[in-house]
Each structure stands twice: as C-alpha cells, then as structure tokens.
Amino acid sequence: MNRIKELRKGKGMKQTDLARQLGVTQGALSGWENENYEPDIKALKKMSEIFGVSVDFILCLTDEPASEGAADETLVALSAPKGYDRLTEDERREIEEIIAIYNKRRDS
C-alpha cells in the first residue's frame, strides 16, 4: 500500500501518529505500507476520512483522490469477490446481469 505511505508523509505524519488515530499498532501500519498485509474495511474508511480521499484512491484503484459516487463504488469494490478487480468492464456487466436475474427470481 504505497499510497498509504504517500498520504501519511504528505500530511507530515509519523507512522505512530497515524497508527494511533486508526487504533492499530505501528507494526500493522508498517505492514500495510510495505504491502505485507492489507488494512480492513474499518481502517480504510478511517484513512479515507483522515486524508480526505476515496478508499479506491487509497487502494490504488484510481488516480483520482475523490470523485462523485465514490462511496457507492467503494462499497461495491470492497464487497466484491476476490479477482473482481481484474475483470473487464464487459465481464463485470455480464456478472451484474446474472445477479439481476437471480434477484428478479427471488423477488417473484
């Protein structure tokens, strides 16, 4: 998570400062910055608030720090199955159509 380190340094914060605000250990934060571990959703949301950027930006899914509708897109990205981010737009649309079919069946 190089972006976490960039954001933290951009605010002039030490790892211990950010870790304290997030309620995690300095070791956990170091692990995220060195890409040994991934932060949980709670930590991502908190970092989004601290730095004023979208979770997608923190996760390097976009180069835009914030965008309209980012919260909705972020929730989808975080709840998507592993590998979803590697699918093409067409593949994602196809999956969304399949989900819509199943939801329609359930609602009938």
C-alpha positions in Angstrom: 0.0 0.0 0.0 2.5 2.6 -1.1 -0.4 5.1 -1.3 -0.9 5.0 2.4 2.8 5.9 3.0 2.5 8.7 0.4 -0.6 10.2 2.0 0.8 9.9 5.5 4.1 11.6 4.5 2.1 14.2 2.6 0.4 15.2 5.8 3.8 15.2 7.7 2.7 12.3 9.9 4.8 9.6 11.6 3.6 6.0 11.5 3.0 6.2 15.2 0.7 9.2 14.7 -1.4 7.6 12.0 -1.5 4.2 13.8 -2.8 5.9 17.0 -5.6 7.7 15.0 -6.5 4.4 13.4 -6.4 2.4 16.6 -3.8 0.0 15.3 -0.2 -0.8 16.1 2.7 0.8 14.3 3.7 -2.6 13.1 0.3 -3.2 11.4 0.6 0.2 9.7 4.2 -0.7 8.6 2.9 -4.0 7.2 0.3 -2.1 5.1 2.8 0.3 3.8 5.2 -2.5 2.9 2.4 -4.4 1.3 2.8 -7.4 3.6 -0.8 -7.0 4.9 -4.0 -5.3 3.8 -6.0 -3.0 6.0 -9.5 -3.9 6.9 -12.6 -2.0 5.8 -12.8 -0.1 9.1 -9.2 1.2 8.7 -9.7 2.1 5.1 -12.8 4.1 5.9 -11.0 5.9 8.7 -8.0 6.7 6.4 -10.4 8.0 3.8 -11.7 10.4 6.4 -8.3 11.4 7.7 -6.8 12.1 4.3 -10.0 13.3 2.5 -9.7 10.8 -0.3 -11.7 7.9 -1.5 -11.0 4.3 -0.4 -10.4 3.5 -4.1 -7.6 6.1 -4.2 -6.0 4.5 -1.1 -6.2 1.1 -2.7 -4.7 2.5 -6.0 -7.9 1.5 -7.9 -8.0 5.1 -9.2 -5.6 8.0 -9.5 -8.4 10.5 -8.7 -8.3 11.3 -4.9 -12.1 11.7 -4.8 -15.0 11.5 -7.1 -18.8 11.8 -7.0 -20.3 8.5 -6.2 -17.0 7.2 -4.9 -18.6 5.9 -1.7 -21.1 3.7 -3.5 -18.3 2.4 -5.9 -16.0 1.7 -2.9 -18.6 -0.4 -1.1 -19.1 -2.5 -4.2 -15.3 -2.9 -4.7 -14.8 -3.9 -1.1 -17.7 -6.4 -1.1 -16.8 -7.9 -4.5 -15.3 -11.4 -4.7 -11.6 -11.7 -5.0 -10.5 -11.2 -8.6 -13.4 -8.9 -9.5 -11.0 -6.0 -10.0 -9.2 -7.9 -12.7 -12.4 -8.4 -14.8 -13.0 -6.3 -17.9 -16.0 -3.9 -18.0 -17.9 -6.3 -20.2 -17.2 -9.2 -17.8 -18.4 -7.1 -14.9 -21.6 -6.1 -16.8 -22.3 -9.7 -17.6 -21.9 -10.7 -13.9 -24.2 -7.8 -12.9 -26.8 -9.0 -15.4 -26.7 -12.5 -13.9 -27.1 -11.1 -10.4 -30.1 -9.1 -11.6 -31.7 -12.3 -13.0 -31.2 -14.1 -9.7 -32.6 -11.1 -7.7 -35.6 -10.9 -10.0 -36.3 -14.6 -9.5 -36.0 -14.2 -5.7 -38.4 -11.3 -5.7 -41.0 -13.1 -7.8 
